[in-house]
Amino acid sequence: MKSFAGLARAAVVASALLLPWAAAADDFYQGKTVTMLVGFSPGGGFDTNARLLARYLGRHIPGNPTVVVVNMPGGGSTVAIVRLDTDQPKDGTVIDTFNFGLIADSLLQPDRFKADFRNYTWIGSVSEDLTVCYSFGPSAPTTIEAMTKRDHFYVGSAGVGTSDDLNTKILKNIFGVPIKQVAGYPGSADIRVAIERGELDGDCGAWSSLPDEWVKGGKVNPVSRSTLSSPEDMPKGVPYTLDIAPNDRAKRIIRFLLADGQIGRPFIVSRSVPADRVKILRDAFNATVVDKDFLADAAKLRLPVSPTNGEDALKTVTEIYDTTPDIIAAAKKVLEE
């Protein structure tokens, strides 16, 4: 048996051998620029969250690199994801945020977007998704039941498979609201402009991305929410979608469709990024989401912060991929109708 002194000497030697590797990892970001891709146009919820994170993330990365946001809209945010493994650097200087609804969509419509989100490296999520379906204006319906009595209800679409699209389909095909989706909007900011112009009757979208004047002025009428929790500035009594499901089968389908909302503001990198840099990015992310200045700015912007670290985000993704085929098939019918 080795003596304690011998073990101690071995530990010192091992530590010395590891020091150059650790130093190299810490020095990598010195003088670098980290690019944060956003799969949507500027002004929406994903963009706002990314810009807030970018403002503080570099403070917590050794070397304090500059972090810039680049909007890369297209395909409901699929374009930016694909580019992570095609024409973007895979050295840890490119991070992507995307529509989390694509996770379930990769099971529901695998021919449309061939991706397995277990094969990306997860950095973390700033918050769960708090999507509300709402009508707009003082004379608009204020409940789902009232919406079902209309001949039609126009909403915008920023792409099939987005969170907005998913919640809209639940409203239409499970609750029977006569929704007509109008496609062609690059992002939620564009949809909100159309709502104010009277082109659309309402939408399903992130509560935090709704203009403050809409909320304080009582212009928006939320009829359902996608999470159990609700923010302080949301009107009381807005029902949780799962609680008002018409039957048990519908509840199971809705639960699957909303599961990826637990990681509603996700950030990933290519799986090819070296492990030491992944650790740096994860540690920086975890430090950023508890940074007091970050939290103060999030509160000013009405952005919820309920973070999930990279490891736990991957666990949630794995659970989604373990969903039974019958529920996936039933959910697929909801989204196809």
N, C-alpha and C positions, 0 to 999 in steps of 0.2 A: 504494500500500500504506500502511495506517495505521501510524503510529509506535508503538513500545512504550508511550510515554507516553500516546498517545491511547487505546490499548486499555485501559490501566490505568484511565484516567479513566472509560471506558465501563463497566468492571467495577464501579467504585465506585458509579456511578449505579445500575446494575442491582441491586447489593446493597442499596442504600438503599431502592429500590422494593420489594424482597422482605422487608425487615425488618418492616414492619407486618403482613404476611400471616403470617410465622413467629411473631411475637409473639402474634397472635390465636389461632393454632393452639395454642400453648403455654398460653395463658390460658384456653382453653375449659373445661378440666376443674376449674379452681379453684372450690371450693365445690359441685361436682356430686356426684351419687351414680351409680355405675356398677352396673347390675343384671346379675347373671350367672344366666341361666335354666338350670335343670337339668331335663331331661325325665323324671326319675324321682323316686320318693319318697326321703326322707332315709335315709342309712345305707349305701347301696350304693357301688360303686366309682366311678361317675361323680360322685356327690354328694361323696364324700370328696376326690376330685381337685379338684373345683371349689372346695370350701371351702378347701383348702390354697392353691390359686392365688389365690383372692380375698384371703387373708390378706396376701399380699405384693405383688400386682400394683399396687395403688395407690401403693406406695412408688416405683415406677419410671415412673409417669405424671406429667408436669409438672402441678403444682397439687395433687398427692396427694389425689385424690378418694377418698371412701368407696366400698368395693366390697362389695355385699351379694349373697347367694345366695338365689334364689327357686326353690323346687321347683314344677315344673309338669308332673306326670306325666300320661300319656295317650297311647294309640296307639303304645306302644313308643318314645316321645319325639318323635313327629311333631307333636303339638299345639304344643309350644314352638317348633319350627322354623317352622311355619306362621305363628305370631304375630309372628315377626320382621318379616314384611312386611305385617302387617295392623294390629294395634292397639298395637304397640310403637313407641317413638321410634326414628327412623332416623338419629340424630345422632351415634352412636358411644357412647351411654351404655347400650346393651343388647348383651350378648354371650350366645351360647347354646352349651351343650355337649350333645351328643346321642349316641345309639347309632350308632357308625360303620357298623354292619352295614346301615344304611338306604341307604348309598351303592350297594352291590351290589344291594340290594333294589329300588332305583329302576329297575334294568335288568331284574331278575327278575320283579317284579310292578308294572309301571308303572301299572296301573289302580288299585292299592291306594293308592299314594302318588305323585302326579304331581310329581316334583321332579327337577331337574338340579343336582347339587351343584357343578357348574362355575359356576353362576350365583350362588353365595354368595361372600362375601369371607372368605378363610381367615386367621385370626390365628395359628394354630399348633396343635401337639399336644404334650401333656406327655410321652406315652410311647406305644410300640406296645402293642397288646393282648396280654396274656398270659392267655388263657383256658385253664382246665383242665377236663376232664370227670372227675368223681370219684364214688366211692361213699362212704357214710358208715357208720362203726361198725366194731367189731372183727371181726365175722363177715361183713362185706360183701365182695363180689368185688374183687380187687385188680388185675385185668387185663381188657382188652376181651374176650379169649377166654372168661374165666370169666363175664363179664356175658352173653355170647351164649347161655350154657347155662341161664339162668334163664327162667322162664315170662314174666316181666314185670319191668320196672325203671321205677319211677315217678319223674319229675322235674317240677319246677315250670316255669311259663312266665310271664314278665312281658310278653309280647307277641310277635306274629309279626314276624320280621325283626330281632329283637335279636341281639346277638352270642351270647348264651346259646342262643337258639333255633337259630341257624345251626349252631353246634357240636354241638348235640343232634341235629339232622337228619343231619349228617355221620356221627355215631356210629350212628344208627339205619339210615340208608338206604345207606350205603357199607360200614359194618363189620358190619351185621346185628344190632345190639343190640336186643332186644325192648322198646323204650322206649314208655312211655305218658305223654304230657305232660298235666299238670293245669294248666289256664289259670286266670286271674283274680287273679294276684298283682301288686300295683302295682310291685314292684321286688325286687331281689335280697335285700335285708334281710328282707323278708317270707318269701321262699322259704327262707332259712336258719332262720328260726323254725320253719317247717313241717317242715324236715328234723330239727331237734332234737326235735320232738314225735313223730317217727316217721311222719308223713304221707307223706313222700317218701323215696326210697332214695338220692338223690344229686342231682347237677345238673351243668351246665356253666356256669362263671362265672369272673370275674376272680380270679386267685390272690391278689392283694393285698387283695381284699375278704373273704377267708375269715378268720374270727376267729382271733386268735393262739393261743387255747387249743385250737382244733381242730388247728392245725398242730403246735404243740409237744407236744400230748397224743396225737398219732398217731391222731386220730379220723377224719381225712379220708384217702382212698386215691385219689390222682390216677392216672388210667389213660392220659391223653393230654394234650398241650399244643399250643397253637396257634402257637407261635413257635420259631425255631431256638435262641434263647438261653433259659436258665432261671435263676431266681434262686437265691442261695446257700441259702436255707432250704427249697427244694423237695427232696423225696427224690430220690436219684440214680436214674437209669435210667428216668425217665418219658419215654415215646417222643414225638417230634415227629410230629404227625398226618401231615404230608406224607411222612415217611420210611417210614411203615408202610402207605401206600396199597396196595391190593391189586393194582393194575395201572397202566400209564402213563396210560390214559384217566382213571382215577379221580384220579390225581395232578394232571392238568391242571385237572380240575373243582375239586378241593380248593384248588389254588393260586389260582384265581379267587375262590373263596368266602372265602378268608382274606386276600386282597390288601389289603382296606381296613383290616385289623387293623394295618397298618403305621402308620396314624394313629389309633390306638386311643382316645386321649383328646382329641378334637378340639374346637376353639373357633372359632366363626364369628360374623360379623355380617352384617347385611343388605348387599346390594350397593349400596344407596342411601347408605351412610355415606360422607361426603366423604373424598377420598383423603388429605388431610393428617392426619385423625384416624385413619384406618386405619394410617398410618405410625407414629403415636404409639403405638397399641395393639400393633402388631407389635413395635416396638422395646422396649416395656415387657414384653411377653411374653418376648422373647428374653433380656432382662436378668434377668427373674424366675427362669427355669428354670436359671440358673447362679448365682443368689444363694446364698451359703453357708448362710444361715439357712433358706431354702426347702429346700435339699437335706438339711439336718440333720433338719428336720421330716418330710420325705418318708421318710427312712430309719427314723425312729421309727415311722411309720405303715405301714411295709412297702410303700410305694408306689414302684414302679419309675419312674425318670426317664430317658427316652431321647428327647429332644425333637426335633421336626421344625418348622422355621419355616413361615410361611404360604405362601411361594412354593413350597417343596418339597412341602408337603401338597397344593397344587393340582395339581402335576405328577403326583403319585400318583393323584389323583382322575381326571385326564385319561387316564392309562394304563388305568385300570379301564374307563372309557367306550369305550376302543378295543378291548376284548375281542371276539373273533370271535363271530358269532351262534350257531355250532354249540355252542360251549362254554357260552354263556349258556343255550341251550335245554336242554342236558344238566344244567346246574346247577339249572335251574328244576325239572326232574323230581325231582331229589334233595330239594328243599325242599317239593315238593307231595305227596310220597308219605307 
